[in-house]
Amino acid sequence: MAGIAIIGAQWGDEGKGKITHLLSGLADVVVRFGGGPNAGHTVMHGDTTFKFHQIPSGILYPHVQAIMGNGMVVDPDELWQEMEMLRQAGVDLSRLMLSGNIHLIFPYHRLLDRRIEHLSGDRAIGTTGRGIGPAYTDKAARRGVRVQDLLLPETELAQRLHHALQFANTLLVHLLRDDPVPLEAMVERAQVWRERLAPFIGDAFAAVHHALHTDQTVLFEGAQGALLDLDHGTYPFVTSSHPTVGGVLAGTGVGAGALTRVIGVVKAFQTRVGSGPMPTEVSGELAERLRGSGANPWDEFGTTTGRPRRVGWLDGVALRYSVCS
């Protein structure tokens, strides 16, 4: 049994996707354990550049099973676009599995994300606007809709969506002065998602444990970085999940004994997207030199947002903190 966790030890964008892709050739299973389409993992496979947001980058190897774990939140529309991109590149998607316990990002989550960021003014977090925070909020409040709910009869699915929309529409109408989101439109969208994703929904918990108990090598692929952890990061300028080792356990359902190795990924300097403290940040011409021109996929511009990343020198104090977490 070999369970190897790939953890970002800074504020994300350290190159976790590249490291995971490199090690995936030696693995049997690759599992994403947290985050959602706010992640941006750019990898080179042969002569082709792939940009992953939700699907584990190990899918590019024909012998690897790629699993999206229960700790994720998933936007099925963006996921479908990513799947289509891989199909056109000749990638076999029959090895992809979505945990039924993943929570879904609906259009109203993205709308809430953008509106709340705008309302926050100087206190804005600098989110990607992908609906990550509102989806995790619904999850914690026990009103979220999960991937496995897509398989329910339409009336029962509509009831669950109605419960979630009651809260979302209260915020949209009374706080954000926006129009309510119609239930019928969300039910129709969910039906499209069911037709597309039903063949890929499975028991990820059982699949991961089977792999570990049959001496297969499992890579746990992280998103974001330890300094963005909801509990241990630079709160409130953090993500809504746990990119630390604890997130591996909760996001896949394995125990601590399943991890035989933890690999922290670090860049020689560091970057950050969005607001929040960054003690070693530099600006001006030096920042431009560190960031690059954006002319190739390795320059420091967000894969998901396209925004130029903030840059700074390697912070040894922050790195030591990440190692401890």
Summary of the structure (lengths in Angstrom):
residues: 325
radius of gyration: 19.3
end to end distance: 24.0
largest distance: 58.7
contacts: 1119
relative contact order: 0.21
helix: 43%
strand: 18%
